Amino acid sequence: MKKNKFLSIFHLPQLSPQVWLLASGRLLSQIGNGFTLFYAPIFFVNQVGIPATVVGFALGMGAIAGVVGRFLGGTLADDPVWGRKKTLILSAAVSAIADMALVLADGFPILLLGNMLMGLGIGLYWPATEAAVADFTTPEQRNEAFAITRLADTTGLGLGVVWGGLLITYTGNYRALFIIDGISFLVFMAVIYFAITNNQPPSSEHQKSPFQAWGVALRDRIFLLFLLVNILFTTYLAYVNSTMPLYFTNFVTGFSEGTVSFLFSFHIVFAALLQMPIARFLNRFSRVHSLIFSILLWGMGFILVWLTGVATWGNLLWASLAMMVLGVAMVAYNPAASSFVVELAPPESRGIYLSLNSQCWAIGYFIAPILGGWVLETAAQAESSRLIIDNFWLINAASIIMGVCTLLYLDKKIKAKAKKLHILNSPN
């Protein structure tokens, strides 16, 4: 019996075929994204000869277009005429056109156009795809369904980076990456068009206009409190991807670029292997308690990163433990956060709620590179560099106190709201 229970946490969940089709499409499109996201800056700076600052500006404008795309994507996903399916098709079409622009780009104007279109396409994609997953699942299935789609994203992105590197090594043809990426979006568009049905909640005579629906979401105090905590989570994630590699390389004794590359590859593989078991394990807890579990692990992980820097022995051991703990924290966070937003949202406004949720990622990935880069640069120039950079990780670990307190307060408010609704609906 114990053996069966152990094996049960590793088997694939029983979900609607539509969810598996969405995950397959996401895997395919993310392979294409892996081709371009990592190698595009290298190509346009080193091969085309566009200055790095100009390329960085084009990428930044793409991120701004992504913010606009998320607002538009949430609105269209909830619209009875457009819905999730048409919004996903539009997203894939815009992204494919973006790749055409990048194939032709030989200067700043076309590069800027391509990046802005790519940002817009990605922004349209996220609210619609997460709302579609929610439509095809029951509340009990959502944690595992979001875990499956996140696993598809991570696996696709990783494969894209690896295969893109092999293609560049053997052919040296960077523009072929954009062509393959564009084809992957066209295939994804075909999958959505022919295989995905529109299963969003039907509109009613009381359906709110987009402006009213946005107003409801922006006045939802429980949701707004969660968004504040979510910015904390996404900033933590961005630190791992943007600040930590440079910290390990420049401030940890004995760590070469190869060692750092191994640590982060190990982190991704370890997280992917545990994605489903962790999601299944956390199904027995509420979404808020799952998020508390995750944020406590983030704090523990940052303490281990600090220990990696200050320890006089076993740096690689502490770093490996840190990446393992942070990997579990990441896979515990992603499905629970999306499921929690779906539970808070009125069924007819899922796209808008998920749009605001995805904006937290844009904010987190804006804060972390700037703040982390400033700390690393200050540490490199200061005599007390060790004190500055090591305390940075301890401050991040301490910041989880604010997150835990907010989540406990949210849990209390949700229980009070549920109790109030129960009393109102009681026949007595």
Summary of the structure (lengths in Angstrom):
residues: 428
radius of gyration: 22.0
end to end distance: 44.1
largest distance: 75.3
contacts: 1499
relative contact order: 0.13
helix: 84%
strand: 0%
